Amino acid sequence: MKVMNEIIDELKISSICKSSELNKSARENQWSLFISKTEYDDLTMEKLVDFLEGAYFALKEKWHEGFVFYSWFDAMAGQLRFSSVSARHKKLPFNRKLIIIDDAEVLAVEALNEYSDMYKGTNLCKSTRRDPLLILVWR
């Protein structure tokens, strides 16, 4: 998918923030994938998994010390988001309960379901900050 390839290409040439401040590093290293209705028709779980793996490996090249790659679907914004922070940070920059997974297919299915709800008009976002957030974490 063109939009996914463009993000991976941009990741390869961009710099990363290695701040000792967790929130600053997380915010400055955050990327978002928004899929349009037209692109949704061509979207598959495999393409989303490949995209997440591509993003992980592009960022891994930039972190010469340990790092944490994490990704989640922001239902309120309709975006698959990801970021990276130094492994020296002991937590992730979220103030809510997290459901941590290491299987990209689980997150891809979640994202496909959310995109489906957005573009097929089957559901409005019912997510709140009190709901646990499904988050993919790779180290």
Secondary structure, 3 states (H helix, E strand, C coil): CHHHHHHHHHHHHCCCCCCCCHHHHHHHCCEEECCCHHHHCCCCHHHHHHHHHHHHHHHHCCCCCCEEEEEEEECCCCEEEEEEEECCCCCCCCCCCEEEECCHHHHHHHHHHHHHHHHHCCCCCCCCCCCCEEEEEEC
